[in-house]
Amino acid sequence: MEHVRTLECTLCGETYDPEQLVYTCSNHPSVQGILEVQYDYDVVRERFDEPLDGNIRDQWKYRAFLPVEEDAEPVTLQEGGTDLYDAPRLSDELGVEMRVKDDGRNPTGVLKDRATSVSVTKATHAGRDVVTCASTGNAAASLAGYAARGGLDCRIFVPGDAPEGKLAQPLVYGADVLAVRGSYDEAYDLSMEVTEEFGWYNRNAAINPFQVEGKRTVGHELAEQTRGDVPDWLVFSMGDGCTIYGGWKGFREFRDLGFVDEAPKMLGVQAEGARAIHDAYHEHDSTDDVANTLADSIAVGRPRNTLKAVKALNESGGTSVVVSDDEILRGEKTLGSAEGIYAEPAGAAPIAGIRKALSEGIIDEDESVLAVVTGYGLKDAKSAVEASGSATEIAAELDEVKQRYSP
């Protein structure tokens, strides 16, 4: 990987060999020094010869940017290349120019597939035969799907209250799914213990430095797709913090390399019951490390990538907001009814966040906004019913339909 210079600790600057399997900086065992992949962009530029014409078959169009060995065979289900939609009715509803990138259209229904493809590719190239992670559901499904594709065993740790719909996916993909009696953070801690004990390859985006690097292809795609018409604001929900940083890093790279002229401000959206990154950014005290929100994909009480998320907000000149679960459900309904885009609660949180940011004067009505949907709605059908209500029962008689719809 001549284009990868080093892994650098975000806390102290200690560097590590990117060819070795290192998760965190050994100087910070109690707080876990998260590592950042540093690149030689002269080499990246020399390697990248793809046309920026908006034709994106999958994320491997940007292989020159990805930290994988030249002889590694990608484990892929054609993740990435998701569509960017104009959203005229959503624009009317919110009162601001809107576009939406629907990354719920990835192979297992979630943006995380971008990261998983990279990590499973690295695991297979390194000769590992077991992969693991902790997850509220989406990463579990993603890892299980790609493990199946790559012929690896997969062992997943999920909190006991993870949605059944999300657990069905990894089970179908053949993973061992272990429901931990406790929170996501407890499942995460256990996954780290077994990684140390058994030497399994750990996909946890919270600590695996290569996960963010896969996620940043969404930023590359957005930069290419909006070339010449970059939005003023780019909006992500935030759980652990690595998704918004990945999106920012990818877009920033394209700006710095001169592929696009500018980059957007980042708006991070958290649930009121899982707001640690928001509090850190705004320098508020945050004492409750137990997440409490129906948006399970961002229900992270102790995010490990807070520094990277805050870095994205600061570097871009952006900010963050928090929204209630009711506002998230309203956003899910609004997005679906206005544009036909079905998002799980975490994927719809950006819509709630945009509405909040407009009401607080953070986003001006004459600015343009792009929201990224990170997960598909069928991941959590129960919340969709809560957002929209249940079906209306009628008798099997024409008169009942006439009573409802005749003028």
N, C-alpha and C positions, 0 to 999 in steps of 0.2 A: 504494500500500500504506500507507494512513494508519494502520493498526494496527501497522506495523513502524517503530520509532523509528530504529534504527541497527544497524550491525554493529560489535561491540566486541572488541578484541584481548584474549584471555584472559591475556596476559602483561603488557601495559603499559597497557591501557585506551584506546589510540588508537581513534578511531571512524571509520567509513567509511559512505558513502552506500549504503543497501541497494538502491537502484535501479541501481547500477553493478555490473558483473561484477568482483568482487574476491574472490580466494580466501584470501589470507593477509595478515598485517600486514607492511608494507614495512620496519618497524623491526627485523625479526628474520629476515633472509634465510637465515641459517644454521640456525636452529632452528625456523623457520616458526611465526610467531605465529598460532595458530588463532583464527578469529573466532567470536563468539557473536551470534546474532540476539536483539535486545532489542525487546520489545513494549510498546505502550501498552495495558495490560490494561483500562482503562476503555472503550476503543474495541472491544476484543475482546469484552468482556462485552455491550456494546450490540449487536454484530453477531451474537452466538451466541444463537439462539432455538430450538434443537432440544430436544425433550423427552429427559430422561435416563431413559428407560424400558427400556433394555436392547435396544432394537430398532436394530441397527447395520447398515445396508445395506452400507456401505463406509466407508473412512476419510474420505471427503469430507463426511460428516456434520459433521466438525470443520473445515470450510473456513475458518470465522472465525478459527481459530488458525493457519492455514497461511500462509506468506509468499509468496503468489502474488497477482498483480494481479487486481483485480475483474473486468476484462474478459477474463482468460485462460480459455481453454477447457481443462479438465483432460484430460490424456492418461491414460486410466485403463483398467484391465482389471478393475475392481471389486476392488481390493486392500483389505485390512482386513476388519473384520466377522467375524474368525475366532472359532471357538467356544471357550468356556471349559468344561472338563470337570471334574466331580467325579471323583476317582480312588480309590475305596475299596480296591481290591486293591493299588494302589501304596502307599496309606497303610499297609496291613497289612505290606507287604514292608519298608518303610522305618521304620515305627514312629512316624509323625508324620502329622497331618492334611494331605492333599495335594489340590491342584487343579492342572490343567495347561491352559495356553493353547497351542493348536497353530497357530503361525503358519507352519508348513510347508504349510498349506492355502492360502496365497496363490497368485496366478495362475502364477508361475514356480517356486513351491515354496519361497519364502524370505521372511522378514520384510523383507528389503531392498527388496521391491517398494513398500513404503510410501514409502521415500525416493526411489526411482527415479521414481515417478509425479510427485512434486513437481519433481525436477530436469529431467525431460524436458518437463514442462509449462512450466517457466521457459525452457528452451532454445528450444522452439518459439515461445513468445510473444516471445522476444528475436530471432527470425529466424535462429537458428543452424540449420545443416543437417547438421552432423557432431557426434556425441557420442562420448566416449571414456572409458575408465577402465582401471585396473589391477585385477586380481582373481585370487583363487585359484580362481574358478569361479562362485560364486553371484552376485556383482555383475555379472559378465560376462553370465550368462544373463538376469538381470533387466534390465539396460540394453538388451541386444539385443532382448528381447521388447517393451519399451516404445518403443524406437526404431522397430521395425517398426510398432507401433501408431500412432506419431506421424508416420510417413513420413520418418524421418531416417536418414542413413547412420551406421553404428556401427563403431568400430574399437577392438578390445579387446587388451590386453596381459596375458598370463597366464604364470606360471612354467611351465617345461617339464614339471614333474611334476604338473600339475593333473590330477585324475581325468577319465578319458575321458567318463564319463557327464555331467559338468558341461560339458565342451566341446561335446558334441553339441547341447545346447540353443541356445547362441548361433549355432552354424553353421546349425541349422534356421531360426532367426530371420533369417538372412541377413547376419550380422555378419562382418567381417573379423577373424579370430582369429589373433593373432600370439603364438606360443609362444616366450617368451624363454629362451635358454639361461642359466638362473640362478634366483635365489630370487624370491619375491614382492616383496621390497623392491627388487630390481634392476628388476623389471618396473614397479614403482611409479615409481621414479626416471625410467625411460625415458618413461613416460606423461606425467610432468610436463614433460620436455624437449620432447616433441612438442606438448604444449598450448601451450607458449611459442612454438614455432617456427611452428605452423600456425593457432593461434587456435581450435582445436576446443573445444567445451564439455566441461569435465571433470567427471564425476560422482563422482570419488573422494571417498568419505565422509570420508577422512582430512583433507581440506582444504576441500571444498565446504561452506560453512557451512549451506546449506539442506538438506543430507542428514539431519542430526540432527533437523531440524524435521519432516521427514516421518516419521522413526522414532518421534518422540514420540507419534504417534497411538496406538501400542500402549499407552502409558501412559494416554491418555485413555480408550481402550476398557476397559482393566483397571479404572480407577477407576469407570467406569459399571457394568461387569459385577459388581463386588464391592461396590457401594454398599450400605452397611449391614452388610457382612461383610468388611471389608478384612483381608487376610492380615497376619500378623506379619512375614513375610519374602517378598520378591519376588526370584526368582533368574534371572539371565541368565549365559550364557557371555560371555567377553570376548576379543576379538581386538584390534581397533584401539581400542576403548573407546567408540565413539560410540553403539552400540546400548543399552548399559546406561544411558548418560547420557540418551539420548532417552527411554527408558522411565521413568526417574526424573523428568525434566523435565515430561513430560506428566502423570504422576500428581500431582506437586507442584503444578502449575498448578491442577488441579481442587480440590486441598485448599485452596490459597491463595484461590481464588475462592469457597470455601464450598460447592462442589458435593458434596464428601465431607468427612467430619469429620476424617479422619486419613490418613496415608500410611505404607506399609510400610518396613521396613528392607531395604536392598538387599544381596544376596549376589552378588558377582561370582566367576565360576569360570574359571580359566585352566588350560591344560595345563602340565605340568611343563616341557615343552620350548619353551614360549612364554609366559613368566611375567613379562614386564617391568612390566605394570601392578600386579600383585600385589606385586612387589618394591618398586616406587615407593611404593605405599600403606603398606607395612610398613617402609619405609626400609631395605631390604636393598640391598646392592650387587648390581648386575645388569650383568655385563660381556659376556655372550654375546648378540649381536644377530641371530643366525641361528636362526630357528625350526626346531624338530624335533619334530613331532607328526603323527599320522595324522589328527587333526581339522583338516583343511586350512582350513576356514572361519575358524578362529581362529589359524592358523599365521602370526602376525605378530611378527617379531623386533624391529622398531622402531615401536611404535604411536605414531601422531601425536596421538591424542586422550587421552593418559594423564591430562592435567590435568582434562579433563571427567569421565573415569571416576572418578578419585579424588574429585572434587567430589561425585559422586553417592553414593559410599560414605560420605564424611564428613557430608554434609548429612542423609542418611537415618539416620545412626547404625549403618550396616551394616559389612561387612567383606568380605574375599576369601579364597579358598582355592585351592590348586592340586591337581590330580589327575593320575594317570598315564594313559597311553593304555589300559592294561589296565582301569583303573577306568572310563574313558569307554566302552569296549566293553561292559563289564558293565552300565553304565547304559543303553546302547542296547537290550540284550537285555531288561533288566528292564522298561523302559518299554513295549516292544513286547509282551512276553508277559503283562504284568499288565493293560494297558489297551488294547491294540490300536492304539497310537500309534507310527508308524514315523518315527523321527528319524535324520538323519545324525549322525555323531559329535559335531560341535559343538552340535547341537540336543539331544543326550542328555547333554552334559557337565553341565548343571545337576543331573541326577539323581545323578551321581557326586559332585558338589559338596555336595549335600544330605546324602548318606550320610557324606561326610567331616566336614561341619560338625556333624552329630549326634554322631559319634564323638569329636570334639574339644570337645564341650560348647558350641559356638557357638549352635546351635539347640537349644532345650529340647523335650522330647517333648510338652509340653502346648501348644506354639505351633502356629500354622497356617502353611502354606507354599504358595506358588504358583510353579510353574516355567514358564518360557516356552521352548517349542521353536521354534527359529529357522529350521530347515531340514528339508525332507522327506527320508526315508530313501533314496529311489531316486537321490538326488544322488550317493551313494557306496555302491553295492551291494557292492563288494569288501570294504569294512569291515564291512558287515552279515554277510557270509559268515564273516568272521573272528570276529565276535562270537558267531555262532550255530552255526557248523559247516555242513557240506554235507548234501545229501539222503542218505538211507539207501537203498542199492540192494537190490532184492529181485527174485526171479524172478516171472514173470507167473503165479503159482500161488496159489490160495486157501490152501493149507496154510501157506505162508510168513506170510501175514497172521494165520492162526489161532495160529501159534507165538508171534507177538508180542503178540497182544491177547486171546486166550482165557483165561479164568480158570483 
